[in-house]
Amino acid sequence: MKFGVLILEGPYQHESSDSAYHFTKAALEKGHEVLRVFFYQDGVINSTKLMEPQADDRHIQRQWSELQEKYDLDYVVCVAAAKRRGINDDVIGPGFKIGGLGMLTEVAIEADRVVQFGA
C-alpha cells in the first residue's frame, strides 16, 4: 500500500507527532511505501534542528531525520506554515525540504491512503 502522511501538530504539545513517526516506521518495516510525509500547521515545528530537548527526552527531529536517511523518504515542510513560525531552510534538519501545498495535493492523488495526525 502507498501511504501519504500528514502531520499537523508540534512534537511536544501532543502525541500526534510520535504517533505519526511510529506509524511511518511500522508501515515501512511491513513493506509498505510512504510516498511523502507532509508537515503542516504546527507540524512544521518537527523539522527544526533548533530544538534542544532535555537529555532524558526524545529528540523528535533527529528521529525523523534518521528515519528519512534509512528509507530515503520525502519530507516536505509547508512553506507558508514554516514562515509564520520562523522556520526556513537554515533551521530545518537533515532530510527535510520546504515546499508548497501542491505537494500535499500531489501525494493525496498518488497515495492509496493519506493518514492525518493531529486536528
N, C-alpha and C positions, 0 to 999 in steps of 0.2 A: 504494500500500500504506500502511496505517496502522500506525505503529510506536509502541511504548512503550519507553522507555529506562530501565534500572535501573543505577545506579552504586553500587558497594559499597566502593570504595577511595578513599583520600585522594589529593590531587593530586600529592604529591611523593614518595610511597613506592613507587608502582607506575606503570606506563604505562596502566593501565585508564582513568583519567580523560581522558588525552589521546586514547586510542583512542575513547572514548565521544563526546568532543567532535568529533573528525574524522568519525566515523560519522554523528552527528546532522547536522552541517553538510553532508556529502556527500548524505545522504538528502534533505534539504530542497532542495539545489541540483538534484537529479534529479527533483524534483516530488513526492516522497513527503510524507506528512503525519506529523508527530510529535505524537501526542496529549498526551504528558506525559513529562517527564524526572523521575524519582523518585530522590532522593539518600537512601541508607540506609546504616546502619552507619558506617564511616569515610568513606563517600562524602559525608556531610553537611559535612565539612571543606571541600569545594569551594565551599561557599556563603559562607564568612565573608569579610567585607571587611577583617578584621584582618590578613590575610596581607600580608607585605611582602617579596616575593622580590627578589633582587638585580637590578640594572638589566639584566644580560645574560641573565636567566632569564625565562621566560614567566610571565604573571600569569593563572593559570587561572580565577580567579573573574571577573576582568574580561572574559576571553574568553567565558565562559559568559553573562555579563550582556549583552555586545554582541550575541551570537547571539540571545538572548531578545528583545532590543529589535528587532532586524531582522526576526524572524519571528513575534513576539508568541507565544512559546512558554509553556507551562505548566510551571514548575519547582516541584516540591514537595520540601521537606526534612522528613524524618521527625521528628516532634516528640520522640519518646522517645529516638531516637539523638542528636538535637541536644542535648537537655537533659543527657544523660550526658557530652557533650563541651563543655559550657559555651556552647553556641550558642543564641541566642534572636533574637527579632525585631529587637533593637537592633544586632546584629552581622552579619546576613545582607545580602548585596549586593543591588543593584537587580535586580528581576525574580524573585527567589526568594521563596517563601512557606512557612510552616510548616504542616504537615498531618499527617494520620494514615495508618496502613496501609490504611485503607479506600480511600484514593485510589490506592494501588497495586493493590488488588484491582479497582477500577473500570477502570483502564486495561488490566489483564490481560484483562478481559471484552470491552472495546470494541476493542482493537487486533487487527490481524491477526497481529502478532508482537510479543513483548516480548524485547528484546535486553539481556542482562545483561553488565555489565563488572565484573570482579573476582570473587573467590571467595566 
